[in-house]
Amino acid sequence: MVDGFTKKYEVTKLVYYEIFDSITNAIVREKQIKAGSRKRKLQLIQSSNPSFKDIYNEL
């Protein structure tokens, strides 16, 4: 639809997401995740989706 992050980094699968009741809490969590190391991000994904399966259709 719009060129941006997904095109630049060739993102094709959704492998992790979290749901929040508040946009403020979602932004705080996003900043926490972004501040972490790549290793920690991979551990977070693998804890709920060890095969890195595309979970978009499960939304």
C-alpha angles and dihedrals in degrees: 000000000000124000111242142102097345093051095042093052097031093238110183106158138054107220102162140022141158129208123223134184091215131049088215092058090045092053092048090051093046090054090049091053094044090051092056127090123264088249091056091048091052090049090051092053094043092052091067104018110027094170093050088234117179104257099180093111091054092067 
